[in-house]
Amino acid sequence: MTRTTWIFLGWFTALIATCGSLFFSDVMMLPPCTLCWWQRIAMYPLVFVLGTALLTDSSEAHRYGLPLSLAGMLVAIYHNLLYYHIIPESLAPCRSGVSCTTVQLEWLGFVTIPLLSLAAFALLNLCLFNVARKRPT
């Protein structure tokens, strides 16, 4: 695949993840926890960063996108470890509002909101690493 295709796939992933999180909170009325907010902070700008990279045919999209995507993935990994009780809930930053381990959605018995976020960030990192690998010299 070409560099532009990888950027487009990353942009489309960020767009779907952003729309999905807004759908969960604004349509389904599922309140986001603290860790969800941090993941949103990392995801939402990627729609604009990668969209701008597409429009300008930038070969440097990975320089701006990877730090956000990697940070979001680290938070998503931590969130999943909390959610599946691999690390104790006492380490959760959620002190007020909805808990980071509250089951709000579970499709097919295992697809959860934290897992969807982790999958989106993993795909974004794959795309951006391929953009970095395929950039012109």
Secondary structure, 3 states (H helix, E strand, C coil): CCHHHHHHHHHHHHHHHHHHHHHHHHHCCCCCCHHHHHHHHHHHHHHHHHHHHHHHCCCCHHHHHHHHHHHHHHHHHHHHHHHCCCCCHHHCCCCCCCCCCCCCCCECCCECHHHHHHHHHHHHHHHHHHHHHHCCC
